[in-house]
Amino acid sequence: MSIRHGLLALLERGAMHGYQLRGEFEESTGGTWPLNIGQVYTTLARLERDGLVRALEEHEGQRPYELTERGRAELKVWFATPVAGKDRPRDELAVKLALAITTPGVDVPGVVQAQRTATMRAMQEYTRMKRGAERPEDLPWRLVLEALVFQAEAELRWLDHCESRLVARVPRAIVEAPAVHLEALDERA
């Protein structure tokens, strides 16, 4: 999701100033995507430049913004357009593991295990937080939490897959003791 479209969606509810938008954005995402106020005002300036919002008269030191018809049209297209699949080759964890496998001296199983432990802890925390989001007005936050749980579950399955691939494809000396294996190679040189 882009901040741009998030702010447009919030402005569909009514005119708001930057601090209100930041608060509503963070509340809508359960604080999983904190914004700094500079991001909000920079994005608002671009939206105004592009004719998607307009600034209203300043009130009590704050300048509210409202959605334009062009902004509503863009928002409608955004809501109607499916989100593209995650660009896996740019996924930091996938790149980290690919580099770990090819970098001398890296304990690849240790990297996998450290990530598995962190992901399990995160999933437990998300599950704990879900228990506190039972009111009907908590539904947006609960959906965000459930998405995070599902992503963590998928990551754990992928880590299991990586581990099985490592055991099956990488010579045991590299998987179990990369530093020893590399030292032996250095001695032969």
Secondary structure, DSSP 8 states (H G I E B T S, - for coil): --HHHHHHHHHTT--B-HHHHHHHHHHHTTTSS---HHHHHHHHHHHHHTTSEEE---BTTB--EEE-HHHHHHHHHHHHS------GGG-HHHHHHHHHHHSTT--HHHHHHHHHHHHHHHHHHHHHHHHT--SGGGHHHHHHHHHHHHHHHHHHHHHHHHHHHHHHHS-HHHHH-HHHHHHHHHHH-
